[in-house]
């Protein structure tokens, strides 16, 4: 990091977008004593937000398999912030499994990642009794966690208000109409200013069954349709995997069949589960799939969190606050106009 000039530290802060990036910025700035107003065009349910369809995995070591090192670095820092601000966040780890025919892909995942320990069939059964006898080998990442986005986002909003911040739902605020420093966390809506920003579709299915219990996210390694299964409590599970270069929000028949088929491979009881919901969200991403904090006079834009929103948002908010407080710049993600 290096230091640079910055806006005044006592000016009011207006944040546009109350999804995961905007909410974490509002929380940290309010806790730092800044006068913060968070503007969101939708209502408090946030059903139009990308965060509504997110998996909520806090898995910086697993993400190292395909993401740049900056993602893991910032993600590991975010884990500390989640623990500090939301002590009840489940940190039960992540489990990665594969069938013997996919051994080569499993070993590649192990080589590309760290922070894990290997489990045999007995170890998997001890960790997740519902998976006893299902897999011969597993990788356990004990430091990872997960959140339920639809539950934790309202908790973030409540924490902002407790810290003295204000939230304005149903606000069509434009940056030019706001006083003080503006932090733009609009996601895809910021394409009017952010060149190269694109939407990447992530599809999900929520199913319900009392026959399977999981304490942590489980990732199935597969060459064609890798899958993650995330426990949501009360017998519900989120199935996800896809990153599709498309900007519609429908779920294709092919994707649904692949997600459900992969879930059946994890446990046959999922074949009898009740389908609760289909859905898809559009993740904002730049061409390199890395987040960016772009600094201009009187405006800071935070965008491009791709499929790492819940993992990266706390650390990115901390970086923005450090810039305004001390002029610090993180060269990997921050750009000064």
N, C-alpha and C positions, 0 to 999 in steps of 0.2 A: 504494500500500500504506500501511497504518497499523499501529500497534502496539497490542497488548492484553495483558491478563494471560494466563498459560498454566500448564499443569501443570509440576511440577518436572522439570528437565532430566536428573536422574540416576535416574529411576525406570525399571524394566524395561519393555520394549515387547513386546506380544503382537499379532501381525498375523494376522487370520483371512482365509484365501483366498490361495492361492499362484499364482493366475493372474498376468497381466501387471501389474496394478496393485499387488497385494500383493507380488509379487517385487521390483519396483523400490523400493517402500517399504522392504522388508527390507534390500535392498542398500545404499541410501543411509544408512539408520539404523545399520547395522552398520559401515559405513565411517566414520561419525561417532563411533564408539566406544560406541554404546549397546548394552545387553544385549538382543538381539533373538531372539524365537522366532516362527517362521512356522508357522502351523497350517493344514493342508489336509485336508479330509475324504476325498478320493480318494487313489489311489496316485500314485507318481511319474510314471506315464505321462500323467496329466492329461487323459485322453480325455474326461472329463465337463466339462471347462472350456470356456468360450467361446473362450479363447485357442487351443484345439486346432483350431478351424475358421476362424481369422482369416486375412485376406490378408497382414497384416504390412507394408502400404505405409506409408512414412514420407514423406508427400506434403502438406506444409502449404500449398504454393502451389496445387496442384490442388484441394485441399479447399475453398479460398476460393470456388469456384464456387457452392457451396450451403450452406456452413457459416458460422457467425457469426465475426467477426474474432478473438474470443478463441481459437478453435480454431487459427487460423494462428499467432497470437502464441505460444501455448503450444507448438504443434508445432515452430516454428522453434527455440525454446529446447531442446526435446527432442532435436533433431538433434545439438546440441553434446554432450549427455549420452551419446547413443548412440556418437558418435565417440570420446569420452573413455574410456568404460568398455569398449567393444567395437570396437577399431580396425579389425577385419576386416569390419565391416558394409559391405555393398556400397552405395556412393553413386554409382551410374551414371546417376542422373537418371530422369525419367519422360518417356515419349513419348505424346502425344495425337494421334490421327489421325481422319479422317472422310472419307467419300466425297463427291463433289461435290454430290449431291442433298441432303446434310445440311449444306451450307455455312453456312446461317443459324445452326444450333445450334453449329457449330464457332466461328463468329465471336463468338457470345455467350459461349462458354466462354473465349475469348481476352480479351474485355473484362472478364469478371468475375474474372480471375486476373492474377497478376503473376509475375515471376521466370522468364519464359520467353523463348525466341527462336524465331522462325519458321523453318521448314525447307521447302524445295521438294522435289520428288520425288528429285532427286539427293542432297540432304542427308539425307533419310530413308534412302535406300539406303546411304549412307556410314555412317550411325549404326547401322542394323540391316540388314545385307545380305539377310537372309531376306525383308525387306519391299520389296526393290527392285522398282520398277514397280507397287506395289500402291496407293499413295496419292499424290495431287498435293501435298498440304499437310500440315504437321505442326507441333505446338508441342512444343518440347523444354525441360524444366524441369531444368537441370543440377544443381541443389542437392539434389534429392530422392534418397531411397534406399528400400531394402526389406530385410526380414528374413524368414527362414523360421521361423514361430512354433514349429513342432515341434522345431526344432533350437536356437533361441535361448533358449527357456524353460528347458531343462535347463542351458544355459550360465549363465543368470542364477542358477539354484538353486546351481550349483557355486560361482559367485562369492560368493554370500551366505555359504556355509560357509567359504570361504577368508578372508572378512572377519571371521569369528568368530561369525556368526549360526548359529542352530540351526533345522532344519526338521523338523516332525513330520507326516509323511504318515499318512493313516488316522486323523486326529485329529478327533473330533466336539466340539471345544472350544466352549463357550458363553462369551460375554463375561463373564458374572457369575462364572464359575469361574476367571478368569485374574487374575494379579497385575499391578499397575502400569497403564500406559496401554494401552488396546486400540485398534487401528486396524482397522476393519471394512471389508474389501475383498471381500465375499461376492457382489457382483453381484446377480443376481435373487434369491438366497436371502435378501437383506436386506429383502425386502418386508414382513417382519414389523415393521419399524421405519420404512421409507422410503415415505411416501405418494406416490402418483403414479408409482412406478417400474413400467415395463412392459418386456416382452420384444419385441424387433424381430428377426425372423428374417432371417438372411443365408445364402443357399444357395451352394454351391460344387461344382465338379466338378474332379477332377484327371485329366488326360489325359497320354498318353505318346506321343511320336513322335520319331524321329531326324532327321526331315526339316526341322525348324524349329529355329533357334537364336535366342534373344533374350538380350540382356544387361541388360535393364531392364523394368519393367512397361510395358505398352502399354494405353492406354485408347482404346476406340472410341466416338466420339460418335454417338449414334443417338437419334432422338426417342422410340422405343418400347422398345428394349432396349439401353441403353448397357452396355458390357462392359469389364472389365479382364482382361488376361492377364498372369499373374505367373510368371516363370521360377523353377522349383524345382530346377534342376540335373538332370543325368543324363537329359536329354530329357523331363523332366516339366514340366507347366504347370498352374497353378491358374486356373480360369475362375470369375469371380464378377461380381456386379452387383446382385443383388436386395436390397432392404430391404422386407420384407413385414410388415405389422401383424398378425402371427399368432404364437402361442406353441407351435406344434408343431415338431418337428425333422425332419419329412420333407421330401423334395424332390419337388415336383409335376412331373407329366409336362410341363405347359406351361412351367414354368421351365427344365426340362432341355432341352426343344426350343429355347427361345429362347437359352439359353446356348450350346448347341452350334451353332445356326445363326449366331449372332453370331461365334463363333470361326471358322467356315468363311469368313465374310466377311473376317476379318482375314487368313487364309491358307487356301487350299483344302486344303493338306496336313493341316490339323486334321481334315478330314472323314474321313481314313483313320487317325486316331490311335486308340490303345487307351484305353478308359475304365478308369481305375484305381480311382476312388472317387467316390461321391456323398456329400454330407453337408450339414448345416445347423447353425448355432449361433444361440443366442438372445442378442442383445446387450442389456445393461441400459441403459435410456434414461428420462430424465425428460421431461415434456411439452414442454419447450423444446429437447430434444436436447443440452443442455449439461451438462458434468460438474459435480459439486458435492462440496466438502469441507465436511462439517458437523461443527462443533466443539461438544462437550459436555464436562462435567466427566468426566475419566477415559475418554472415548471420542471417537474421531474416525472419521467414516464417509466413505469415498471411493467414489463410485459414479457411475453415469450416463455412462460413457465412450462409450456408443453404438457407432458403427462406427469410433471413433478410438482404440481402446485402446492399440495399440502406438505410435501417434503421440503420445499425451498422457501416458501413464503416467510417463515419467521426469520431466517438468516438474511434474506434480501431486505426485509424491513429494518433489521439491525444495521445493515450496511448503509441504507439511506439515512438513518438517524445518525450514524457515526460521521457521515459526510457533512451533514448540517451542523453537528456539534463540534467537530474537530477538523473538518476538511479532508478526511481520509478517503482515498479512492482505492477500490479493488479493481485492479487492471483487467481481470478476466471477465467481469460482467458490467463494469461501469464505463460510460462514455460521456465526455464533456464536450458540449457544443463550443 
